[in-house]
Every structure is written in structure tokens, then in C-alpha cells.
Amino acid sequence: MSLLLAALLAAAPAPGGAFVVTAPEGPAGESAWVAQAVADTLPRALARLGVDAVSRTDRLRAQEALGIPASAPTSRASSIRVGEALRAARLVVGRYERRGAEVVLSLSLLDLERAALSAPLIGSGPPEALPSLIHALAWDVALTAPRPPEGSREAFVRSAGAVPFEAFRHHAESLAVADPEVRRKLLQRALAAAPDYDEARVALGRVLLETRELPAAEEALGRVDAGSPLAREARFLRGVALLQLGRYREAEELYRALAAEDATPAALNNRALAALRLGLGSLRASALLREAVEKDPGAPDLPFNLGWALLVEGDAEASAFWLGGVVRREGRDNHARLVLSWALGGAGRAEEADAEFQALSAVSSSYQSLRVPDLKRRFERIQPSERLVVLDGGGRSDAEMAATHVARADRLAGEGDLEGARAELTRAAYLDPYGALVHRQLARLHRRQGDAGKAVLELRMSLWCRDDPGTRLELAGLLREAGRTEEARAEARRVLEADPDNEEARRIAGGS
């Protein structure tokens, strides 16, 4: 091990968390493609080595969401903001320069938590050797990850030479220009030089999606070989094209297969949207979206889609519950406020619906024509990538604070201080409105205090957060005690759908 690499490992970030690779700084002009080559190739090389690395495309999505222009060089502070939005633990930063006939790369790791910058890794060579040079640096960076790479450095570096340099350069040049038509021509040149160059084919598919040439995008992405390291990315993007083409059954089948391999929140989300448009009675889109939200509660699009799906499925009260949380967190989300007004109206809460719509109308008069609900509109939010961008990291800390309040409530309830316990649980519900346990605990407390109506409402909210048979059986028992026999039987029958042998549910469903 070299002294330089030893210094890098000594200053390496603590294990865990993703890598975000920023485009290295360097001279503008003809060599600007070098920075984009590093920004695109290094994360892919790291991913091949088993390292969680954010793709260039996802980094740019985060920049756009933060209002940071993709075309301008990013400052160190802006790069840190992007890393935090992508929940990364470390950034790869650096610069490149031309020294005569050679390109010199100097890269360092920045630990976002400790604000510690490692010693630089440096490599140099002619432009034609840039793919191998990037792969060599990727190997060295991967040595700092929790699991060191398998195989040999030499074999991994040799694998970079499989792509002709002409194709590699055209692909990198396409990343350095903004005009979609120019990008497409460069990518087509890259594929003419190397028809099996999957990176260029996926990039072409993205350009075609961007320009709404959906049939061409679907065809291009469908040509990526199933054995390619980019196969899942290509399939996911092909599903996006299918959704936008209205080919919902094919999209549902595609995302169902992806979710069977790895049920990421984005795959579940997009499968749910296909199911919602198909109107599949046997597959509730809301169930898939609830699972997606449980996996990633901080992603704002998922609660919106869940609220929208619940409204389309006819559960206006549950829809209002979820959309109310979206509006509280994202006050400028006008579509969420509009759909919330529809959900409140559908739930019979006319005064609240009118207040939400008036607030929306004050922002723009263009919403006046949407006063009457139109559930055929395409308000659902397709995820363009499996990595979700979360701009507000406060949700996790709020949930942790909520857990503290729940613990205090348990202690106070055990001591007989029911009012104190209720106050703590109310604070917890405010901080973590989608916490199923919080609402279930509140329901039990209201029940102890003799308020069956509030207990029923809290149990329903718990079920809106997570469809749990035990909670539903508890609701059925409470409804039976309150004399609401038909509602109790309906809830018990839903328990039996998930657990046919549940004796208590059978008794309630049978009216005994």
C-alpha cells in the first residue's frame, strides 16, 4: 500500500452512507467533457464495486430541486447541500487539469458529518486512458467503503477498456451540453461506434424521455441486455415511458417484477400508479403506496400519491388525513392543497374544504375551474429514478422526538396520570402524524378515559398509516362495544381476509 493511499484510509470517512461524486473543477472549453466523464463514470464504477454511489443524473435532480443550476460549477457549500438532500455521508470532490498531452485528476473524500477532507488521490495519463484512470481511482475510493472490493484492481481497470475511446468521448461530450438535440446526436455517434455501449443507450433513453419522444425512448431502453449492469436502471426508465404512454398493464407487470427483486419505494410507487389507472380490484394502489411510505416516510411525493390514490379509491377521510400532512409540510404544493379540498368535501367536511380552496384561489385564479373534483386528472407523481430526493431531513428527527414523547406517555399512563400521557401523545402525533403506534396509543388512552368516539377516530388514523390486522381487530371490538354492530362486522370481515383463522374476528363478524 502506498503512503498516499495509507493517508487516504487514515482520513477516510466512517463506514456507512452513500457517496456523491461532484464534477471536478477544471478548465472550461474543449476539455470540459473530462469533468462530466468523471462525474458520470466514477459513480457507475463504484456501483460495480458494490459501493452505494449516487448517479450523476440523481445528483443533478437534487441540484434542480434545490435551485442550483446544473450548468454552473457548484461551490463546496452547494455540493454539501446536495449531499445532504441525497442523504449521503461523503462527497468525492477534486479537480482536473491538462499538463501537455496528459490529464491529471486529483480527488478527495469529504466526510459530511465530520467535515473532514481526506488526502487526495492523484492519477494521470493521456485522454485515451481516462476510462482506465477513472476506474483505478474508483478502486482506491472503494477501499474506504465498509466492504472492500472483490477481485483484483488490475482486472477491474482492464474492464474499462472494453468501450472504444471514440464512443466514450462522444458520450461524455453529450453530458457537457444542454441542448437535447445536440446530446442526442452525440449519443447516436457513441452508439454507432459501440452498439453495446449501455451507458450511452440509457442516456439516449433519458434524452428521449425528456423530449417526450416516448415510443422511441421505450424502444431504446428495451434494447439494453438483461445481463447488463444497467439492466435494472433501463427497465425502470422503460416503465416510466410505458406509464406516460398509457400502457399501464405493461408498466404494472414491469414494476411488479422489479419490486419482486427489490421492493424499493420508487418501484412500489410506480407500480401503484399503473394499478390505479388500471382500476385493478384485486390490487389496491393505496396498499402499495402505504408500503412505499413506510420504507421512506421523508419522500414528499409518496404521501401525496397515497392521498390521491385513497381519494380515487373512495376513501375520502383517509385521503384528507394524508394530504393534510403534505400541505402542512409543503405549504406551496398547490396540487396537494387542491386535492385536499376535494378530499375534505368528499368526507363531508364542507367548511374545511371551502377554506382550503379559498386559500388556493388566493394564490392563483386559474384553479377556479377545478372546484368540482375530477378524479380522471393525472395528478399522480411518477418517480423518474429509484433514488428519491428528500430536501427536508427534519422528518427523521421529528420521528425520533415523537418516540421520546411516546415513552414519556407510557410512563405517565403507568403512574395514572392520563391527562399528562394524553398531552405527550398529542405532541408525538403532531411531530409524527403518520406514526401508526402513536395513534394506536392515543386510541387506548381515549378508551380508558371513556371517549369511544375519539378512540375510534385514532384507531382509524392508525390504520390509515399502516393496515395492521391487530389494530383493525381492536377497532372492531371497540365498535361492537359502542353498539355500532354493522361497522364492527365490516372491520372483522376485513381482518378475516388477512387472517381467515382468527377466532375473535369470526365471533364479531358473526354477531356473537
Secondary structure, DSSP 8 states (H G I E B T S, - for coil): --HHHHHHHHT---S-SEEEE---B---STTHHHHHHHHHHHHHHHHHTT--EE-HHHHHHHHHHTT--SSS---HHHHHHHHHHTTEEEEEEEEEEEETTEEEEEEEEEETTTTEE---EEEEE-GGGHHHHHHHHHHHHHTTSSS---S-HHHHHHHGGGS-HHHHHHHHHHHT---HHHHHHHHHHHHHH-TT-HHHHHHHHHHHHHTT-HHHHHHHHTTS-TTSTTHHHHHHHHHHHHHHHT-HHHHHHHHHHHHHH---HHHHHHHHHHHHHHT-TTS-HHHHHHHHHHH-TT-THHHHHHHHHHHHTT-HHHHHHHHHHHHHH-TT-HHHHHHHHHHHHHTT-HHHHHHHHHHHHHH-GGGGGG-S--TTS------SSSS---S-THHHHHHHHHHHHHHHHHHHHHTT-HHHHHHHHHHHHHH-TT-HHHHHHHHHHHHHTT-HHHHHHHHHHHHHH---HHHHHHHHHHHHHTT-HHHHHHHHHHHHHH-TT-HHHHHHHTT-
